[in-house]
Amino acid sequence: MLSWWLVMSFTLLIARSVVFEHPHFISYFRAATPESELGNLNIGSRPARRKVGASVHNLRAIPWIFAWTQTRLILPSWLGVGDALNQLIKEGKKAELQKMYEAWPFFAATIDLIEMILAKADMRIAGLYDDVLVDDPAGKKLGSELRQKFMETVRAICEVTGHHKLLETNPALRRLIEMRNPYIDPINILQVEVLRRARADPRSVRLREALLITINGIAAGMRNTG
C-alpha cells in the first residue's frame, strides 16, 4: 500500500513551491485578501504578524488561514493536495488510493475533511477579490492558476472517493452550505468594495468599522475564524 508520507511529501513540496518560492505570492496574498488590514483591527489576542515584514514566516497561523477563509479560497487547507493525488493517479496508483480511502480511517477522515473545505470554498467569490483588488498582472495570473489548481483538486478528491460531486454522501451538509451561501455572498461582495475604498482612504474610521462588520459576518457564515 502507498505510504501516507509519500502523499504528504508530494503535497508539501507543491505547497512550498507556491507559498515560499513563487516571486509574486506575497504581494498577491496581501492584495487579494484582507491580511494587511487585519493588523489594524482590534481582533485577536496577538498581533497578526510575529515581526514586521512581508514574509510568510512572519505570519501567525490563525491570521494566515483567516485571511484566505474570508476570500472563500481557503488556500492553506487544500494547496498541494490535488497535485499530489493527480501525480499518483498518473503513476497508476488510483486503485491504491481508493483502497486507502476505503480501508484506512485516518486517510479517509483527512480526505473527507478536505472535501468539506472544498465544498465551502467558492471560486466565483475568490475571483472577484482578484478582479477588484489585485492590480499586478502577475498577481492576477497567479490567482487564476490557484483557482485552476482548486478545480484540479476537486476532480482528484472525487477520483479517490468515487463521488460524482463534493459531499455526495453527506447531503445534509451540502444542503446546509447551499442554503448558507446566498447570505454570505453579498457580504463578500460588500467586503471587496469596502477593501477597495479603505485602501484608497486608509484613515477612514467608518470604512474600518464597516470592514470589521464584514469580517465578522463572513466568519460567522463560514463557521470558521482561523
Contacts in CASP RR format, 6 or more apart in sequence:
PFRMAT RR
TARGET T0000
AUTHOR 0000-0000-0000
METHOD contacts of the structure
MODEL  1
MLSWWLVMSFTLLIARSVVFEHPHFISYFRAATPESELGNLNIGSRPARR
KVGASVHNLRAIPWIFAWTQTRLILPSWLGVGDALNQLIKEGKKAELQKM
YEAWPFFAATIDLIEMILAKADMRIAGLYDDVLVDDPAGKKLGSELRQKF
METVRAICEVTGHHKLLETNPALRRLIEMRNPYIDPINILQVEVLRRARA
DPRSVRLREALLITINGIAAGMRNTG
1 96 0 8 1.000
1 99 0 8 1.000
1 100 0 8 1.000
2 88 0 8 1.000
2 93 0 8 1.000
2 96 0 8 1.000
2 97 0 8 1.000
2 100 0 8 1.000
4 100 0 8 1.000
4 106 0 8 1.000
4 107 0 8 1.000
6 88 0 8 1.000
7 84 0 8 1.000
7 85 0 8 1.000
7 88 0 8 1.000
7 97 0 8 1.000
8 84 0 8 1.000
10 80 0 8 1.000
10 83 0 8 1.000
10 84 0 8 1.000
10 87 0 8 1.000
10 88 0 8 1.000
11 80 0 8 1.000
11 81 0 8 1.000
11 82 0 8 1.000
11 83 0 8 1.000
11 84 0 8 1.000
12 80 0 8 1.000
14 79 0 8 1.000
14 80 0 8 1.000
14 83 0 8 1.000
14 84 0 8 1.000
15 79 0 8 1.000
15 80 0 8 1.000
18 25 0 8 1.000
18 79 0 8 1.000
18 80 0 8 1.000
18 146 0 8 1.000
19 25 0 8 1.000
19 56 0 8 1.000
19 79 0 8 1.000
20 56 0 8 1.000
22 142 0 8 1.000
23 138 0 8 1.000
24 136 0 8 1.000
24 138 0 8 1.000
24 139 0 8 1.000
24 142 0 8 1.000
25 56 0 8 1.000
25 142 0 8 1.000
26 54 0 8 1.000
26 55 0 8 1.000
26 56 0 8 1.000
27 54 0 8 1.000
27 136 0 8 1.000
27 139 0 8 1.000
28 134 0 8 1.000
28 136 0 8 1.000
28 138 0 8 1.000
28 139 0 8 1.000
28 142 0 8 1.000
28 143 0 8 1.000
29 35 0 8 1.000
29 67 0 8 1.000
30 36 0 8 1.000
30 54 0 8 1.000
31 133 0 8 1.000
31 134 0 8 1.000
31 135 0 8 1.000
31 136 0 8 1.000
31 139 0 8 1.000
32 71 0 8 1.000
32 126 0 8 1.000
32 129 0 8 1.000
32 130 0 8 1.000
32 133 0 8 1.000
32 134 0 8 1.000
32 139 0 8 1.000
32 143 0 8 1.000
33 67 0 8 1.000
33 68 0 8 1.000
33 70 0 8 1.000
33 71 0 8 1.000
33 129 0 8 1.000
34 67 0 8 1.000
34 70 0 8 1.000
34 71 0 8 1.000
34 191 0 8 1.000
34 195 0 8 1.000
34 211 0 8 1.000
34 215 0 8 1.000
35 48 0 8 1.000
35 59 0 8 1.000
35 63 0 8 1.000
35 64 0 8 1.000
35 67 0 8 1.000
37 195 0 8 1.000
37 198 0 8 1.000
37 208 0 8 1.000
37 211 0 8 1.000
38 48 0 8 1.000
38 63 0 8 1.000
38 66 0 8 1.000
38 67 0 8 1.000
38 215 0 8 1.000
39 47 0 8 1.000
39 48 0 8 1.000
39 49 0 8 1.000
39 63 0 8 1.000
40 208 0 8 1.000
41 208 0 8 1.000
41 211 0 8 1.000
41 212 0 8 1.000
41 215 0 8 1.000
43 212 0 8 1.000
43 215 0 8 1.000
44 62 0 8 1.000
46 60 0 8 1.000
47 60 0 8 1.000
48 59 0 8 1.000
48 60 0 8 1.000
48 63 0 8 1.000
49 58 0 8 1.000
49 59 0 8 1.000
49 60 0 8 1.000
49 63 0 8 1.000
50 57 0 8 1.000
50 58 0 8 1.000
50 59 0 8 1.000
50 60 0 8 1.000
51 58 0 8 1.000
52 58 0 8 1.000
56 64 0 8 1.000
62 225 0 8 1.000
62 226 0 8 1.000
63 226 0 8 1.000
64 76 0 8 1.000
65 74 0 8 1.000
65 76 0 8 1.000
65 77 0 8 1.000
65 224 0 8 1.000
65 226 0 8 1.000
66 219 0 8 1.000
66 224 0 8 1.000
66 225 0 8 1.000
66 226 0 8 1.000
68 74 0 8 1.000
68 75 0 8 1.000
68 76 0 8 1.000
68 77 0 8 1.000
69 218 0 8 1.000
69 219 0 8 1.000
69 222 0 8 1.000
69 224 0 8 1.000
69 225 0 8 1.000
69 226 0 8 1.000
70 188 0 8 1.000
70 191 0 8 1.000
70 215 0 8 1.000
70 218 0 8 1.000
70 219 0 8 1.000
71 125 0 8 1.000
71 126 0 8 1.000
71 129 0 8 1.000
71 188 0 8 1.000
72 120 0 8 1.000
72 121 0 8 1.000
72 122 0 8 1.000
72 123 0 8 1.000
72 125 0 8 1.000
72 126 0 8 1.000
72 184 0 8 1.000
72 188 0 8 1.000
72 222 0 8 1.000
73 121 0 8 1.000
73 123 0 8 1.000
73 126 0 8 1.000
73 129 0 8 1.000
73 146 0 8 1.000
73 147 0 8 1.000
73 150 0 8 1.000
74 117 0 8 1.000
74 120 0 8 1.000
74 121 0 8 1.000
74 224 0 8 1.000
75 146 0 8 1.000
77 114 0 8 1.000
77 117 0 8 1.000
78 114 0 8 1.000
78 117 0 8 1.000
78 118 0 8 1.000
78 121 0 8 1.000
78 150 0 8 1.000
78 153 0 8 1.000
79 146 0 8 1.000
79 149 0 8 1.000
80 149 0 8 1.000
80 153 0 8 1.000
81 114 0 8 1.000
81 153 0 8 1.000
81 156 0 8 1.000
81 157 0 8 1.000
82 149 0 8 1.000
82 152 0 8 1.000
82 153 0 8 1.000
82 156 0 8 1.000
82 157 0 8 1.000
83 149 0 8 1.000
83 152 0 8 1.000
83 153 0 8 1.000
85 97 0 8 1.000
85 153 0 8 1.000
85 156 0 8 1.000
85 157 0 8 1.000
85 159 0 8 1.000
85 160 0 8 1.000
86 152 0 8 1.000
86 155 0 8 1.000
86 156 0 8 1.000
88 94 0 8 1.000
88 96 0 8 1.000
88 97 0 8 1.000
89 97 0 8 1.000
89 156 0 8 1.000
89 159 0 8 1.000
94 159 0 8 1.000
94 160 0 8 1.000
97 159 0 8 1.000
97 160 0 8 1.000
98 160 0 8 1.000
98 162 0 8 1.000
100 107 0 8 1.000
100 108 0 8 1.000
101 107 0 8 1.000
101 108 0 8 1.000
101 111 0 8 1.000
101 160 0 8 1.000
101 161 0 8 1.000
102 108 0 8 1.000
111 157 0 8 1.000
111 160 0 8 1.000
111 161 0 8 1.000
112 161 0 8 1.000
114 153 0 8 1.000
114 157 0 8 1.000
115 157 0 8 1.000
115 161 0 8 1.000
115 163 0 8 1.000
115 166 0 8 1.000
115 167 0 8 1.000
116 167 0 8 1.000
116 170 0 8 1.000
116 173 0 8 1.000
118 150 0 8 1.000
118 153 0 8 1.000
118 154 0 8 1.000
118 157 0 8 1.000
118 166 0 8 1.000
119 166 0 8 1.000
119 167 0 8 1.000
119 173 0 8 1.000
119 174 0 8 1.000
119 177 0 8 1.000
120 177 0 8 1.000
120 222 0 8 1.000
120 224 0 8 1.000
121 150 0 8 1.000
122 181 0 8 1.000
122 185 0 8 1.000
123 147 0 8 1.000
123 150 0 8 1.000
123 151 0 8 1.000
125 185 0 8 1.000
125 188 0 8 1.000
125 189 0 8 1.000
126 143 0 8 1.000
126 147 0 8 1.000
127 143 0 8 1.000
127 147 0 8 1.000
128 188 0 8 1.000
128 189 0 8 1.000
128 192 0 8 1.000
129 192 0 8 1.000
130 139 0 8 1.000
130 140 0 8 1.000
130 143 0 8 1.000
130 144 0 8 1.000
131 140 0 8 1.000
132 192 0 8 1.000
132 193 0 8 1.000
132 195 0 8 1.000
132 196 0 8 1.000
133 192 0 8 1.000
133 195 0 8 1.000
133 196 0 8 1.000
133 199 0 8 1.000
134 140 0 8 1.000
134 143 0 8 1.000
154 166 0 8 1.000
157 163 0 8 1.000
157 166 0 8 1.000
158 164 0 8 1.000
158 165 0 8 1.000
158 166 0 8 1.000
161 168 0 8 1.000
163 169 0 8 1.000
166 174 0 8 1.000
167 173 0 8 1.000
167 174 0 8 1.000
167 177 0 8 1.000
168 174 0 8 1.000
180 221 0 8 1.000
183 221 0 8 1.000
184 217 0 8 1.000
184 218 0 8 1.000
184 221 0 8 1.000
184 222 0 8 1.000
187 214 0 8 1.000
187 217 0 8 1.000
187 218 0 8 1.000
188 214 0 8 1.000
188 218 0 8 1.000
190 210 0 8 1.000
190 214 0 8 1.000
191 211 0 8 1.000
191 214 0 8 1.000
191 215 0 8 1.000
191 218 0 8 1.000
194 207 0 8 1.000
194 210 0 8 1.000
194 211 0 8 1.000
194 214 0 8 1.000
195 211 0 8 1.000
197 204 0 8 1.000
197 207 0 8 1.000
198 204 0 8 1.000
198 207 0 8 1.000
198 208 0 8 1.000
198 211 0 8 1.000
201 207 0 8 1.000
219 225 0 8 1.000
END
